[in-house]
Amino acid sequence: MDLDYTDEQQAFRQEVRSWLEKHVPGKPLPSFDASREGFEAHRAWERVLAEGRWGMVTWPESYGGRGLDLIQWLIFEEEYYRAGAPLRVNQNGIFLLGPTLMEYGTDEQKARFLTSMASGDEIWAQAWSEPQAGSDLASVRATAVLEGDEYVLKGHKIWSSRAVFADWAFGLFRTDPASQRHKGLSLIFFPLNASGVRVQAIPQIDGETGFAEIFLDDVRVPAFNRLGGEGEGWNICMATAGFERGLMLRSPARFQVAARKLVELYKAHEAEVEPTVKAAVLQSWMDAEAYALSIYATASRLAAGGHIGAEASTNKIFWSEMDIAMHKAALSILGARAELLRSAPEAGDIGRWLDGYFFSLAGPIYAGSNEIQRNIIAERMLGLPRA
Ligand SMILES: Cc1cc2nc3c(=O)[nH]c(=O)nc-3n(C[C@H](O)[C@H](O)[C@H](O)COP(=O)(O)OP(=O)(O)OC[C@H]3O[C@@H](n4cnc5c(N)ncnc54)[C@H](O)[C@@H]3O)c2cc1C
C-alpha cells in the first residue's frame, strides 16, 4: 500500500470536489425514510449524480459508471461526505446488490438492472430477514416454486429498509422444498408493485417509516430474475454480506467527517466539559483514521485480486462500535442540550447528534448483529470450536 496519492488521484479529487461544490443541494433534503416526498427528493439527487456519471464511479461506463478503481471510489466518498452531500437512497442497490450482480449476474441481467440502478430509476430494498430468520438467516421459510419459466413467490419478509417507497427488492427464497438450512436457497428479484405483494410500513420510535414487512402471496416473476444458479443463493448472499459489512456500506469518510465535527464541537465547549471527555474525542478521531487506513489496505488487496473474507466481520464490529462511541462523546459534550430533537426551535445543529446517536444504536444489529460477527471471528478467523 502506497500512502501517497498519485497526481492522477489528486486531479480526480479536485474534479469531484468542483463538481460537488456546484451540485450539492444548499439545504439538507428531507429524510428518505419519513415521506414519499423525501424519498423522491433523494431519487432526484441520484439522477443528478447519474447525469454527471458519479452514480457509482467503479462501474463500467456502459452501466453509467467511470470504470475507476476502489481507491478512486474511496477518494470520491471522502469528497462526498466532506461536501455534506445527501445520503444515498439507493444504497441497497448500488453498494450491495450492484457489486453482487457484477460478480454473479449474466450480461443480460447486468444490462437490465445495473443502468436503471445507477440512474436512480429503480431503487432497491433488501428482503432477507423474516420473523424467524434474522441472525439465523438459514432458516428462511419464504418459498419460490418454478412453474414453466416463472417463479411463484410466497412468504413473509420483515425489517426491509425503504421497501415502503422502493421499486424492487432482492430476496432469499427456498427453491427446494425438501432442503434444510443454507442449502436449496435462491436469490430472486421482485418488483414491489407486482400483483400479490403487500408492503406494510413499520413505524419507528422516531415516527419515521423506514422499515417494512413484505407479504408475498403467489407473486409471479420470470425465472430471469434469479441471480446465480438455483440453490446457490446462500453463497451469493454471503458475498453480498461481505460487501455490506466489509467495505461498501460504511465507507470511512462518513466517520472521518463525524470525527472532525466532534473535534470542532469539543473545541467550542472545551471549558465546560469534564476532562475525561477529551480522551473519548481523541479516541474517536484516531479510530476513524485507523479505520480509513485499514479500508485503504483492504482496497489495495482487492485491487491485487484478493477477496473480502472474515475480516468483513471485524470491520463491521469496528465501525458500528466506533459510531456509538463518537455520538456518546458528542452527547456528553452537549449535556442537557443533547436532548433537543432536531425539530425543536432551539436545536440548530444539535439535533443532528441526537439523530445520529439513535441511528448508531442500530449499527450493532443491522448487516448481521455484532454477536454473530463475533461468532464468525471466533470460528473462521481464530479456529475456535463452535459454541
Ligand atoms: C436499521 C436496520 C436496518 C435493517 N435493514 C434490513 C433490510 O433492509 N433488509 C433485511 O432483510 N433486514 C434488515 N434488517 C434486519 C437485520 O438484518 C436483523 O435485525 C438482524 O440480522 C438480527 O436479526 P433479528 O432482528 O431477527 O434478531 P435475532 O436473530 O432474534 O437476535 C436477537 C439477539 O440474539 C442474538 N443472537 C441470535 N443468535 C445468536 C447466536 N447464535 N449467538 C449469539 N447471539 C445470538 C443476536 O445477536 C441479537 O442480539 C435491519 C435491521 C436494522 C436494525
PDBQT file of the ligand as one rigid body, heavy atoms in Angstrom, charges set to zero:
ROOT
HETATM    1  C1  LIG A 401     -31.582  -0.311  10.958  1.00  0.00    +0.000 C 
HETATM    2  C2  LIG A 401     -31.842  -1.710  10.456  1.00  0.00    +0.000 A 
HETATM    3  C3  LIG A 401     -31.983  -1.928   9.100  1.00  0.00    +0.000 A 
HETATM    4  C4  LIG A 401     -32.243  -3.223   8.617  1.00  0.00    +0.000 A 
HETATM    5  N1  LIG A 401     -32.455  -3.371   7.282  1.00  0.00    +0.000 NA
HETATM    6  C5  LIG A 401     -32.743  -4.601   6.801  1.00  0.00    +0.000 A 
HETATM    7  C6  LIG A 401     -33.017  -4.762   5.397  1.00  0.00    +0.000 A 
HETATM    8  O1  LIG A 401     -33.018  -3.805   4.622  1.00  0.00    +0.000 OA
HETATM    9  N2  LIG A 401     -33.309  -5.992   4.951  1.00  0.00    +0.000 N 
HETATM   10  C7  LIG A 401     -33.341  -7.075   5.773  1.00  0.00    +0.000 A 
HETATM   11  O2  LIG A 401     -33.577  -8.174   5.261  1.00  0.00    +0.000 OA
HETATM   12  N3  LIG A 401     -33.102  -6.962   7.114  1.00  0.00    +0.000 NA
HETATM   13  C8  LIG A 401     -32.807  -5.740   7.644  1.00  0.00    +0.000 A 
HETATM   14  N4  LIG A 401     -32.593  -5.582   8.995  1.00  0.00    +0.000 N 
HETATM   15  C9  LIG A 401     -32.732  -6.751   9.881  1.00  0.00    +0.000 C 
HETATM   16  C10 LIG A 401     -31.423  -7.245  10.445  1.00  0.00    +0.000 C 
HETATM   17  O3  LIG A 401     -30.645  -7.859   9.466  1.00  0.00    +0.000 OA
HETATM   18  C11 LIG A 401     -31.774  -8.189  11.614  1.00  0.00    +0.000 C 
HETATM   19  O4  LIG A 401     -32.436  -7.413  12.600  1.00  0.00    +0.000 OA
HETATM   20  C12 LIG A 401     -30.542  -8.823  12.213  1.00  0.00    +0.000 C 
HETATM   21  O5  LIG A 401     -29.966  -9.718  11.310  1.00  0.00    +0.000 OA
HETATM   22  C13 LIG A 401     -30.847  -9.546  13.547  1.00  0.00    +0.000 C 
HETATM   23  O6  LIG A 401     -31.908 -10.434  13.389  1.00  0.00    +0.000 OA
HETATM   24  P1  LIG A 401     -33.201 -10.403  14.364  1.00  0.00    +0.000 P 
HETATM   25  O7  LIG A 401     -33.672  -8.988  14.460  1.00  0.00    +0.000 OA
HETATM   26  O8  LIG A 401     -34.153 -11.444  13.855  1.00  0.00    +0.000 OA
HETATM   27  O9  LIG A 401     -32.658 -10.806  15.803  1.00  0.00    +0.000 OA
HETATM   28  P2  LIG A 401     -32.455 -12.268  16.403  1.00  0.00    +0.000 P 
HETATM   29  O10 LIG A 401     -31.802 -13.139  15.390  1.00  0.00    +0.000 OA
HETATM   30  O11 LIG A 401     -33.729 -12.698  17.014  1.00  0.00    +0.000 OA
HETATM   31  O12 LIG A 401     -31.373 -11.957  17.540  1.00  0.00    +0.000 OA
HETATM   32  C14 LIG A 401     -31.713 -11.334  18.778  1.00  0.00    +0.000 C 
HETATM   33  C15 LIG A 401     -30.425 -11.199  19.596  1.00  0.00    +0.000 C 
HETATM   34  O13 LIG A 401     -29.857 -12.503  19.857  1.00  0.00    +0.000 OA
HETATM   35  C16 LIG A 401     -28.516 -12.572  19.391  1.00  0.00    +0.000 C 
HETATM   36  N5  LIG A 401     -28.236 -13.900  18.828  1.00  0.00    +0.000 N 
HETATM   37  C17 LIG A 401     -29.016 -14.589  17.954  1.00  0.00    +0.000 A 
HETATM   38  N6  LIG A 401     -28.417 -15.767  17.635  1.00  0.00    +0.000 NA
HETATM   39  C18 LIG A 401     -27.224 -15.794  18.318  1.00  0.00    +0.000 A 
HETATM   40  C19 LIG A 401     -26.143 -16.715  18.371  1.00  0.00    +0.000 A 
HETATM   41  N7  LIG A 401     -26.153 -17.863  17.687  1.00  0.00    +0.000 N 
HETATM   42  N8  LIG A 401     -25.068 -16.405  19.148  1.00  0.00    +0.000 NA
HETATM   43  C20 LIG A 401     -25.026 -15.234  19.850  1.00  0.00    +0.000 A 
HETATM   44  N9  LIG A 401     -26.029 -14.328  19.841  1.00  0.00    +0.000 NA
HETATM   45  C21 LIG A 401     -27.108 -14.594  19.077  1.00  0.00    +0.000 A 
HETATM   46  C22 LIG A 401     -28.434 -11.512  18.283  1.00  0.00    +0.000 C 
HETATM   47  O14 LIG A 401     -27.112 -11.094  18.074  1.00  0.00    +0.000 OA
HETATM   48  C23 LIG A 401     -29.326 -10.418  18.859  1.00  0.00    +0.000 C 
HETATM   49  O15 LIG A 401     -28.606  -9.634  19.781  1.00  0.00    +0.000 OA
HETATM   50  C24 LIG A 401     -32.330  -4.321   9.515  1.00  0.00    +0.000 A 
HETATM   51  C25 LIG A 401     -32.175  -4.113  10.903  1.00  0.00    +0.000 A 
HETATM   52  C26 LIG A 401     -31.950  -2.822  11.377  1.00  0.00    +0.000 A 
HETATM   53  C27 LIG A 401     -31.803  -2.618  12.865  1.00  0.00    +0.000 C 
ENDROOT
TORSDOF 0
